[in-house]
Amino acid sequence: MIFEVLSPSTASIDQITKSQEYAAIASVRRYVILAQDRIGATVFERAGDDWIGHVIAKKAMLSLPEIGVELPLAELYDGVVFEAFSPAP
């Protein structure tokens, strides 16, 4: 299982390139990409030679059956303060 925190500067690498690299490693069963600017995640789970992706949001449960854990996604962000977003004029 691999966890990564997505950042704007590495988003395309994390979501595409690394996903393909991790898929090539048979022992990697789950790849979790956590959003940096809000409570949210993309969870990839192995399905044969492919990944199945799930987008989960604030109130969702994060299920990690490989290690026997299920927890609210929000718990991973406990204590994190997000910066307010101001759109460009």
C-alpha positions in Angstrom: 0.0 0.0 0.0 1.3 3.4 -0.9 0.0 6.8 0.3 0.9 10.1 -1.3 -0.2 13.7 -0.7 -1.1 15.4 -4.0 0.4 18.9 -4.6 -0.3 21.2 -7.5 3.3 20.9 -8.7 3.3 17.1 -8.8 -0.3 16.3 -9.6 0.2 15.0 -13.1 3.2 12.9 -12.1 1.4 11.4 -9.1 -1.8 10.7 -10.9 -0.4 9.3 -14.2 3.3 8.4 -14.1 3.5 7.1 -10.6 0.2 5.2 -10.9 1.7 3.3 -13.9 4.9 2.6 -12.1 3.1 1.3 -9.0 0.8 -0.8 -11.2 3.9 -2.6 -12.5 4.8 -3.7 -9.0 2.7 -6.8 -8.3 3.0 -6.4 -4.5 1.3 -3.0 -4.5 -2.4 -3.7 -4.0 -3.6 -0.2 -3.2 -2.4 3.4 -4.0 -4.0 6.3 -2.1 -3.6 9.9 -3.2 -4.6 12.4 -0.6 -5.7 15.9 -1.6 -3.6 18.7 0.0 -6.1 21.5 -0.2 -9.3 19.8 1.0 -10.5 16.5 2.5 -10.5 14.1 -0.4 -8.7 11.2 -1.9 -8.4 9.0 -5.0 -8.0 5.4 -4.1 -6.6 2.9 -6.7 -7.0 -0.8 -6.0 -5.5 -3.6 -8.0 -7.8 -5.6 -10.2 -5.7 -8.1 -12.0 -3.2 -6.2 -14.2 -5.2 -2.9 -13.9 -6.3 -0.3 -11.3 -9.8 0.5 -10.3 -10.0 4.1 -9.1 -12.5 5.6 -6.6 -12.8 9.2 -5.6 -13.8 9.6 -2.0 -14.8 12.8 -0.2 -15.0 14.3 3.2 -17.6 12.1 4.9 -16.5 8.8 3.2 -14.9 5.9 4.9 -11.4 4.8 3.7 -11.3 1.1 3.5 -7.9 -0.6 3.6 -8.7 -4.3 3.7 -5.0 -5.3 3.0 -4.2 -4.2 6.6 -7.7 -4.7 8.1 -8.4 -1.0 8.7 -11.4 1.2 7.9 -11.5 4.8 9.1 -13.2 8.0 8.2 -11.2 9.9 5.6 -11.5 13.0 7.7 -9.4 11.4 10.5 -6.3 11.6 8.2 -6.7 15.4 8.1 -7.3 15.9 11.9 -5.6 19.1 12.9 -5.0 20.3 9.3 -5.9 23.9 8.6 -6.6 24.6 5.0 -5.8 28.0 3.5 -8.8 30.0 2.3 -9.0 30.0 -1.5 -9.4 33.4 -3.2 -10.2 33.2 -7.0 -8.3 35.5 -9.3 -10.2 38.8 -10.1 
